[in-house]
Amino acid sequence: MNLKSIYGIKKKFRVYLDKGSSLKERFLSFKRNKYEVRTVLDGVSFEVDRGEAVGLIGHNGCGKSTLLKLLTRIMYPNEGSIEIK
């Protein structure tokens, strides 16, 4: 019996290229709306059964915290599914 099943999770974020430091600066410049889309998780899949332990190991910025936020439903994936029983 699977307690957690993660299938094909993808998560993307918008990273704005030039952030204004004040509200006035944000309204005065139109190029501040330029952003790039960064893919943090791309096609992650795994299953965790009752009694199993899982460790997340990786470099800074590889998506460990993002995956935990998806599992706890603080964030939601752009694609894929998470089933928690």
Number of C-alpha atoms within 10 A of each C-alpha: 8 11 13 15 16 18 15 15 20 19 21 14 13 11 12 14 12 13 15 14 8 8 8 9 12 15 11 10 12 9 12 15 12 12 14 10 10 11 12 15 20 15 12 13 14 11 15 15 11 9 6 8 7 7 6 9 9 9 7 8 9 12 18 16 12 18 21 13 14 16 18 11 11 9 13 18 19 13 15 16 15 19 12 12 7
